[in-house]
């Protein structure tokens, strides 16, 4: 059994649609909706991935900054300790060269 619906076409002319045409149109709309939903889910997944990568990058950048700061601190401490050791060595007769010992005599 066919039911005929009258709808207005692009140019304002009446177009007769069968029940099958309506069902096909509805099915195509449903398929389009499903494709749009899949596309939106994929976009959401990609956005979440980008946000996660951005947070990871921020975390790694903060860690790099902390390591650089610690490195500068250790370099400074190393310089101070190096100077302290040089001062101790120069003040100790154990580390004096033979030339210095002969000058003392």
DSSP file (Angstrom, degrees, kcal/mol; ACC not computed):
  #  RESIDUE AA STRUCTURE BP1 BP2  ACC     N-H-->O    O-->H-N    N-H-->O    O-->H-N    TCO  KAPPA ALPHA  PHI   PSI    X-CA   Y-CA   Z-CA
    1    1 A X              0   0    0      0, 0.0     2,-0.4     0, 0.0    18,-0.1   0.000 360.0 360.0 360.0 130.7    0.0    0.0    0.0
    2    2 A X        -     0   0    0     17,-0.1     2,-0.5    16,-0.1    16,-0.1  -0.864 360.0-161.5-106.5 136.1    1.4    3.4   -1.0
    3    3 A X        -     0   0    0     -2,-0.4     2,-0.5     2,-0.0    16,-0.3  -0.962  14.3-146.3-111.6 133.8    0.6    6.6    0.8
    4    4 A X        -     0   0    0     -2,-0.5     2,-0.4    14,-0.1    14,-0.2  -0.868  12.8-170.1-105.9 128.7    1.3    9.7   -1.1
    5    5 A X  E     -A   17   0A   0     12,-2.2    12,-2.3    -2,-0.5     2,-0.6  -0.886  15.0-140.4-111.8 147.8    2.5   12.9    0.5
    6    6 A X  E     +A   16   0A   0     -2,-0.4     2,-0.3    10,-0.2    10,-0.2  -0.936  28.3 168.1-109.1 123.1    2.7   16.2   -1.2
    7    7 A X  E     -A   15   0A   0      8,-2.2     8,-2.8    -2,-0.6     2,-0.5  -0.895  38.0-104.5-129.2 164.1    5.7   18.3   -0.4
    8    8 A X  E     -A   14   0A   0     -2,-0.3     6,-0.2     6,-0.2     5,-0.0  -0.756  34.7-147.7 -91.9 128.3    7.1   21.4   -1.9
    9    9 A X    >   -     0   0    0      4,-3.2     3,-1.4    -2,-0.5    -1,-0.1  -0.026  39.1 -79.0 -79.9-171.2   10.2   21.0   -4.1
   10   10 A X  T 3  S+     0   0    0      1,-0.3    -2,-0.0     2,-0.1    -1,-0.0   0.845 130.1  43.3 -59.8 -36.9   13.1   23.4   -4.6
   11   11 A X  T 3  S-     0   0    0      2,-0.1    -1,-0.3     3,-0.0     3,-0.1   0.230 122.2 -98.0-100.0  15.2   11.2   25.5   -7.1
   12   12 A X  S <  S+     0   0    0     -3,-1.4     2,-0.3     1,-0.3    -2,-0.1   0.588  81.4 134.7  83.2   8.4    7.9   25.6   -5.2
   13   13 A X        -     0   0    0      1,-0.1    -4,-3.2    -5,-0.0    -1,-0.3  -0.637  62.2-105.3 -90.7 152.0    6.4   22.8   -7.3
   14   14 A X  E     -A    8   0A   0     -2,-0.3     2,-0.4    -6,-0.2    -6,-0.2  -0.567  34.9-165.3 -77.4 135.6    4.5   20.0   -5.7
   15   15 A X  E     -A    7   0A   0     -8,-2.8    -8,-2.2    -2,-0.3     2,-0.5  -0.979  14.3-136.3-123.0 134.5    6.4   16.7   -5.5
   16   16 A X  E     -A    6   0A   0     -2,-0.4     2,-0.4   -10,-0.2   -10,-0.2  -0.796  21.8-168.1 -92.1 127.2    4.7   13.4   -4.7
   17   17 A X  E     -A    5   0A   0    -12,-2.3   -12,-2.2    -2,-0.5     2,-0.1  -0.936  10.8-141.1-115.8 136.3    6.6   11.2   -2.3
   18   18 A X     >  -     0   0    0     -2,-0.4     4,-1.9   -14,-0.2   -14,-0.1  -0.412  30.8-106.2 -85.4 169.3    5.9    7.6   -1.6
   19   19 A X  H  > S+     0   0    0    -16,-0.3     4,-2.3     1,-0.2     5,-0.2   0.872 123.4  55.5 -60.8 -37.2    6.1    6.0    1.8
   20   20 A X  H  > S+     0   0    0      2,-0.2     4,-2.9     1,-0.2    -1,-0.2   0.894 104.1  53.4 -63.2 -40.9    9.3    4.3    0.7
   21   21 A X  H  > S+     0   0    0      1,-0.2     4,-2.5     2,-0.2    -1,-0.2   0.916 109.8  48.2 -60.0 -42.4   10.8    7.7   -0.2
   22   22 A X  H  X S+     0   0    0     -4,-1.9     4,-2.6     2,-0.2    -2,-0.2   0.913 112.5  47.9 -63.9 -43.3   10.0    8.9    3.3
   23   23 A X  H  X S+     0   0    0     -4,-2.3     4,-2.7     2,-0.2    -2,-0.2   0.907 112.2  49.5 -64.9 -41.7   11.5    5.8    4.9
   24   24 A X  H  X S+     0   0    0     -4,-2.9     4,-2.8     2,-0.2    -2,-0.2   0.920 112.0  48.5 -61.7 -43.9   14.6    6.1    2.7
   25   25 A X  H  X S+     0   0    0     -4,-2.5     4,-2.3    -5,-0.2    -2,-0.2   0.926 112.5  48.1 -62.4 -44.6   15.0    9.8    3.7
   26   26 A X  H  X S+     0   0    0     -4,-2.6     4,-2.3     2,-0.2    -2,-0.2   0.900 112.5  49.0 -62.4 -41.3   14.5    8.9    7.4
   27   27 A X  H  X S+     0   0    0     -4,-2.7     4,-2.7     2,-0.2    -2,-0.2   0.911 110.5  50.3 -65.7 -42.0   17.1    6.1    7.1
   28   28 A X  H  X S+     0   0    0     -4,-2.8     4,-2.6     1,-0.2    -2,-0.2   0.895 110.6  49.9 -62.8 -38.7   19.6    8.4    5.3
   29   29 A X  H  X S+     0   0    0     -4,-2.3     4,-2.6     2,-0.2    -1,-0.2   0.907 110.6  50.2 -64.2 -41.0   19.1   11.0    8.1
   30   30 A X  H  X S+     0   0    0     -4,-2.3     4,-2.3     2,-0.2    -2,-0.2   0.912 111.3  48.0 -63.9 -42.6   19.7    8.3   10.7
   31   31 A X  H  X S+     0   0    0     -4,-2.7     4,-2.7     2,-0.2    -2,-0.2   0.916 111.7  50.4 -63.7 -43.1   22.9    7.2    8.9
   32   32 A X  H  X S+     0   0    0     -4,-2.6     4,-2.7     1,-0.2    -2,-0.2   0.911 109.8  50.9 -60.5 -42.4   24.0   10.8    8.7
   33   33 A X  H  X S+     0   0    0     -4,-2.6     4,-2.5     2,-0.2    -2,-0.2   0.913 110.8  48.5 -61.1 -42.8   23.3   11.3   12.4
   34   34 A X  H  X S+     0   0    0     -4,-2.3     4,-2.6     2,-0.2    -2,-0.2   0.915 112.0  48.7 -64.1 -42.5   25.4    8.2   13.2
   35   35 A X  H  X S+     0   0    0     -4,-2.7     4,-2.6     1,-0.2    -2,-0.2   0.906 112.0  49.5 -63.5 -41.1   28.3    9.4   11.0
   36   36 A X  H  X S+     0   0    0     -4,-2.7     4,-2.7     2,-0.2    -2,-0.2   0.895 110.7  50.3 -63.4 -39.7   28.1   12.8   12.7
   37   37 A X  H  X S+     0   0    0     -4,-2.5     4,-2.6     2,-0.2    -2,-0.2   0.922 111.6  47.3 -65.2 -43.5   28.1   11.1   16.1
   38   38 A X  H  X S+     0   0    0     -4,-2.6     4,-2.3     2,-0.2    -2,-0.2   0.911 113.1  49.6 -62.7 -41.8   31.2    9.0   15.2
   39   39 A X  H  X S+     0   0    0     -4,-2.6     4,-2.4     2,-0.2    -2,-0.2   0.908 111.5  48.3 -64.0 -41.7   32.9   12.1   13.8
   40   40 A X  H  X S+     0   0    0     -4,-2.7     4,-2.7     2,-0.2    -2,-0.2   0.896 110.8  51.0 -65.7 -40.1   32.1   14.0   17.0
   41   41 A X  H  X S+     0   0    0     -4,-2.6     4,-2.5     2,-0.2    -2,-0.2   0.902 111.1  48.7 -63.0 -40.3   33.4   11.1   19.2
   42   42 A X  H  X S+     0   0    0     -4,-2.3     4,-2.5     2,-0.2    -2,-0.2   0.912 111.9  48.5 -65.4 -43.1   36.6   11.1   17.1
   43   43 A X  H  X S+     0   0    0     -4,-2.4     4,-2.7     2,-0.2    -2,-0.2   0.916 111.9  49.6 -62.3 -42.9   37.0   14.8   17.5
   44   44 A X  H  X S+     0   0    0     -4,-2.7     4,-2.5     2,-0.2    -2,-0.2   0.913 110.9  49.8 -62.4 -43.0   36.4   14.6   21.2
   45   45 A X  H  X S+     0   0    0     -4,-2.5     4,-2.1     2,-0.2    -2,-0.2   0.917 112.5  47.3 -61.7 -43.7   39.0   11.8   21.5
   46   46 A X  H  X S+     0   0    0     -4,-2.5     4,-2.6     2,-0.2    -2,-0.2   0.899 111.3  50.6 -66.0 -40.3   41.6   13.8   19.5
   47   47 A X  H  X S+     0   0    0     -4,-2.7     4,-2.6     2,-0.2    -2,-0.2   0.922 110.7  49.4 -62.7 -43.7   40.9   16.9   21.6
   48   48 A X  H  X S+     0   0    0     -4,-2.5     4,-2.3     1,-0.2    -1,-0.2   0.886 110.8  50.6 -62.9 -38.1   41.4   14.9   24.8
   49   49 A X  H  X S+     0   0    0     -4,-2.1     4,-2.6     2,-0.2    -2,-0.2   0.923 110.4  48.8 -64.4 -43.9   44.6   13.5   23.4
   50   50 A X  H  X S+     0   0    0     -4,-2.6     4,-2.5     1,-0.2    -2,-0.2   0.916 111.7  49.5 -62.5 -43.0   45.9   17.0   22.6
   51   51 A X  H  X S+     0   0    0     -4,-2.6     4,-2.4     2,-0.2    -1,-0.2   0.903 111.0  49.7 -63.3 -40.8   45.0   18.2   26.1
   52   52 A X  H  X S+     0   0    0     -4,-2.3     4,-2.3     2,-0.2    -2,-0.2   0.913 112.1  47.8 -63.9 -42.0   46.8   15.3   27.7
   53   53 A X  H  X S+     0   0    0     -4,-2.6     4,-2.6     2,-0.2    -2,-0.2   0.879 110.2  52.8 -65.4 -37.2   49.8   15.9   25.6
   54   54 A X  H  X S+     0   0    0     -4,-2.5     4,-2.4     2,-0.2    -2,-0.2   0.913 110.2  47.2 -64.3 -42.4   49.7   19.6   26.4
   55   55 A X  H  X S+     0   0    0     -4,-2.4     4,-2.5     2,-0.2    -2,-0.2   0.895 112.0  50.9 -65.7 -39.2   49.6   18.8   30.2
   56   56 A X  H  X S+     0   0    0     -4,-2.3     4,-2.8     2,-0.2    -2,-0.2   0.917 110.2  49.6 -63.3 -42.6   52.5   16.3   29.7
   57   57 A X  H  X S+     0   0    0     -4,-2.6     4,-2.5     2,-0.2    -2,-0.2   0.909 111.2  48.9 -62.4 -42.8   54.5   19.0   27.9
   58   58 A X  H  X S+     0   0    0     -4,-2.4     4,-2.2     2,-0.2    -1,-0.2   0.907 112.3  48.9 -63.1 -41.3   53.8   21.5   30.7
   59   59 A X  H  X S+     0   0    0     -4,-2.5     4,-2.1     2,-0.2    -2,-0.2   0.926 112.9  46.7 -63.4 -45.9   54.8   18.9   33.3
   60   60 A X  H  X S+     0   0    0     -4,-2.8     4,-2.6     1,-0.2    -2,-0.2   0.882 110.7  52.8 -65.9 -37.5   58.1   18.1   31.4
   61   61 A X  H  X S+     0   0    0     -4,-2.5     4,-2.4     2,-0.2    -1,-0.2   0.910 109.2  49.4 -63.6 -41.4   58.9   21.8   31.0
   62   62 A X  H  X S+     0   0    0     -4,-2.2     4,-2.1     2,-0.2    -2,-0.2   0.901 111.2  49.7 -64.2 -40.1   58.5   22.3   34.7
   63   63 A X  H  X S+     0   0    0     -4,-2.1     4,-2.5     2,-0.2    -2,-0.2   0.906 109.5  51.1 -65.1 -41.2   60.7   19.4   35.4
   64   64 A X  H  X S+     0   0    0     -4,-2.6     4,-2.6     1,-0.2    -2,-0.2   0.926 110.0  50.0 -61.3 -44.1   63.4   20.7   33.0
   65   65 A X  H  X S+     0   0    0     -4,-2.4     4,-2.3     1,-0.2    -1,-0.2   0.904 110.9  49.3 -60.8 -41.2   63.3   24.1   34.7
   66   66 A X  H  X S+     0   0    0     -4,-2.1     4,-2.5     2,-0.2    -1,-0.2   0.895 111.4  49.0 -65.5 -39.7   63.7   22.4   38.1
   67   67 A X  H  X S+     0   0    0     -4,-2.5     4,-2.6     2,-0.2    -2,-0.2   0.902 110.7  50.5 -67.0 -40.7   66.6   20.4   36.9
   68   68 A X  H  X S+     0   0    0     -4,-2.6     4,-2.3     2,-0.2    -2,-0.2   0.921 111.6  48.3 -61.7 -43.0   68.3   23.5   35.4
   69   69 A X  H  X S+     0   0    0     -4,-2.3     4,-2.1     2,-0.2    -2,-0.2   0.928 112.6  47.7 -63.2 -45.4   67.8   25.3   38.7
   70   70 A X  H  X S+     0   0    0     -4,-2.5     4,-2.6     1,-0.2    -1,-0.2   0.885 109.9  54.3 -62.3 -39.0   69.3   22.4   40.6
   71   71 A X  H  X S+     0   0    0     -4,-2.6     4,-2.4     2,-0.2    -2,-0.2   0.914 108.1  48.2 -62.4 -43.9   72.2   22.2   38.2
   72   72 A X  H  X S+     0   0    0     -4,-2.3     4,-2.2     2,-0.2    -1,-0.2   0.905 111.6  50.6 -62.8 -41.0   73.0   25.8   38.7
   73   73 A X  H  X S+     0   0    0     -4,-2.1     4,-2.5     1,-0.2    -2,-0.2   0.926 111.6  47.3 -62.1 -45.3   72.9   25.3   42.5
   74   74 A X  H  X S+     0   0    0     -4,-2.6     4,-2.6     2,-0.2    -2,-0.2   0.871 109.9  53.0 -66.5 -36.7   75.2   22.3   42.3
   75   75 A X  H  X S+     0   0    0     -4,-2.4     4,-2.2     2,-0.2    -1,-0.2   0.923 110.4  47.9 -62.4 -43.4   77.6   24.2   40.1
   76   76 A X  H  X S+     0   0    0     -4,-2.2     4,-2.2     2,-0.2    -2,-0.2   0.930 113.1  47.2 -63.4 -45.5   77.8   27.0   42.6
   77   77 A X  H  X S+     0   0    0     -4,-2.5     4,-2.8     1,-0.2     5,-0.2   0.893 110.7  53.4 -62.8 -38.7   78.3   24.6   45.5
   78   78 A X  H  X S+     0   0    0     -4,-2.6     4,-2.7     2,-0.2    -1,-0.2   0.892 107.8  50.3 -63.4 -40.5   81.0   22.8   43.5
   79   79 A X  H  X S+     0   0    0     -4,-2.2     4,-2.5     2,-0.2    -1,-0.2   0.934 111.8  47.5 -62.8 -45.6   82.8   26.0   42.9
   80   80 A X  H  X S+     0   0    0     -4,-2.2     4,-2.4     1,-0.2    -2,-0.2   0.932 114.6  45.9 -62.3 -46.3   82.8   26.9   46.6
   81   81 A X  H  X S+     0   0    0     -4,-2.8     4,-2.6     2,-0.2    -1,-0.2   0.892 111.5  52.7 -64.9 -39.0   83.9   23.4   47.6
   82   82 A X  H  X S+     0   0    0     -4,-2.7     4,-2.3    -5,-0.2    -1,-0.2   0.921 110.9  46.4 -61.1 -44.0   86.6   23.5   44.9
   83   83 A X  H  X S+     0   0    0     -4,-2.5     4,-2.3     2,-0.2    -2,-0.2   0.896 111.7  52.0 -65.3 -40.2   87.9   26.8   46.2
   84   84 A X  H  X S+     0   0    0     -4,-2.4     4,-2.4     2,-0.2    -2,-0.2   0.920 110.4  48.1 -61.4 -44.9   87.8   25.5   49.8
   85   85 A X  H  X S+     0   0    0     -4,-2.6     4,-2.7     2,-0.2    -2,-0.2   0.908 110.5  51.4 -64.3 -42.0   89.8   22.4   48.8
   86   86 A X  H  X S+     0   0    0     -4,-2.3     4,-2.5     1,-0.2    -1,-0.2   0.914 110.4  49.3 -60.6 -42.3   92.4   24.5   47.0
   87   87 A X  H  X S+     0   0    0     -4,-2.3     4,-1.6     2,-0.2    -2,-0.2   0.911 112.1  48.0 -63.6 -42.9   92.8   26.7   50.1
   88   88 A X  H  X S+     0   0    0     -4,-2.4     4,-1.1     1,-0.2    -2,-0.2   0.920 112.7  48.7 -62.4 -43.8   93.2   23.7   52.3
   89   89 A X  H  < S+     0   0    0     -4,-2.7     3,-0.4     1,-0.2     6,-0.4   0.897 111.0  49.1 -65.7 -40.2   95.8   22.1   50.0
   90   90 A X  H  < S+     0   0    0     -4,-2.5    -1,-0.2     1,-0.2    -2,-0.2   0.804 112.9  48.5 -71.0 -26.3   97.8   25.3   49.7
   91   91 A X  H  < S+     0   0    0     -4,-1.6     2,-0.4    -5,-0.2    -1,-0.2   0.634  98.8  82.7 -85.4 -14.3   97.8   25.7   53.5
   92   92 A X    ><  -     0   0    0     -4,-1.1     3,-0.8    -3,-0.4     4,-0.1  -0.754  68.3-148.6 -97.4 135.3   98.9   22.1   54.1
   93   93 A X  G >  S+     0   0    0     -2,-0.4     3,-1.1     1,-0.2    -1,-0.1   0.735  93.8  71.9 -71.3 -20.7  102.5   21.1   54.0
   94   94 A X  G 3  S+     0   0    0      1,-0.3    -1,-0.2    -3,-0.0    -5,-0.1   0.855 102.1  42.4 -61.3 -34.1  101.5   17.6   52.7
   95   95 A X  G <  S+     0   0    0     -3,-0.8    -1,-0.3    -6,-0.4    -2,-0.2   0.341  88.0 116.2 -98.3   7.0  100.5   19.1   49.4
   96   96 A X    <   -     0   0    0     -3,-1.1     2,-0.1    -4,-0.1    -6,-0.0  -0.501  66.2-119.7 -75.7 145.1  103.5   21.4   49.0
   97   97 A X     >  -     0   0    0     -2,-0.2     4,-1.5     1,-0.1     3,-0.3  -0.332  25.6-107.4 -76.9 165.9  105.8   20.7   46.1
   98   98 A X  H  > S+     0   0    0      1,-0.2     4,-2.1     2,-0.2     5,-0.2   0.806 118.6  61.7 -65.1 -30.0  109.4   19.9   46.6
   99   99 A X  H  > S+     0   0    0      1,-0.2     4,-1.5     2,-0.2    -1,-0.2   0.901 103.9  48.3 -63.7 -40.3  110.4   23.4   45.3
  100  100 A X  H  > S+     0   0    0     -3,-0.3     4,-1.2     1,-0.2    -1,-0.2   0.884 109.7  52.9 -67.2 -38.2  108.5   25.0   48.1
  101  101 A X  H  X S+     0   0    0     -4,-1.5     4,-1.0     1,-0.2     3,-0.2   0.891 108.2  49.9 -65.5 -39.7  110.1   22.7   50.7
  102  102 A X  H  < S+     0   0    0     -4,-2.1    -1,-0.2     1,-0.2    -2,-0.2   0.827 106.2  56.0 -70.1 -30.3  113.6   23.7   49.5
  103  103 A X  H  < S+     0   0    0     -4,-1.5    -1,-0.2     1,-0.2    -2,-0.2   0.817 103.4  55.9 -68.9 -30.2  112.8   27.4   49.7
  104  104 A X  H  <        0   0    0     -4,-1.2    -1,-0.2     1,-0.2    -2,-0.2   0.821 360.0 360.0 -72.3 -30.5  111.8   27.0   53.3
  105  105 A X     <        0   0    0     -4,-1.0    -1,-0.2    -3,-0.1    -2,-0.2   0.478 360.0 360.0 -70.6 360.0  115.2   25.5   54.3
